[in-house]
């Protein structure tokens, strides 16, 4: 049994928070002192049912899973179809954001920080952040912006934006491209800034697939990241 909460993060935007319950009935948000917040690649419901890391966390800890705007249950109804298809709603929403001088990725990070604020307000004293794929990228930014995060686990995260510039095609949805970022920083800068708080699990390349051992070693060397950061799921 899952409890589901619609968190109004700004205006009419609702991020959907879910938690598996020990007892089948809940009419309030009862937050433990130490919690884990999980950000999925596309859908919290799917990851909690199929992803190895999410399933493991759910069995061992109080786990909250969040669908930020445009993902999972917060996804707009565009008639179905493949989320990763070209020029669908995710692409359009990100494009509108760019036209208005806004970052769609940034607003998803805002949703995450708002929910962390809510969990802390309701009693959490220690928050561990976990993300997979697109969720890993959001988790990385959120952990850098909020120093209260105890630890952050990134599964299937990209190791750098620079790597995306070195290939003819990138499989990651366009909303994950942070416009102008490489003028100022790259993802390894954030990973190093988090120090001992962070661990990486099975990083993905520009094709959204696990980096083969040789490619992983080359990317770690280029970015100056330590292999000790890479952990098993």
Buried (B, 14 or more C-beta within 10 A) or exposed (E): EEBBBEBEBEEEBBBBBBBBEEEEEBEEBEBBEEBBBBBBBBBBBEBBEEBBBBBEBBEEBBBBBBBBBBBBBBBEEEEEEEBEEEEBBBBEBBBEBBEEEEBBBEBBBBBBBBBBBBBBEEEBEBBBBBBBBBBBBBBBBBBBBBEEBBBBBBBBBBBBBBBBEEEEEBEBBBBBBBEEBEEEEBBBEBBBEBEEBBBBBBBBBBEBEEBEEEEBEEBBEBBEBEEEBBEEB
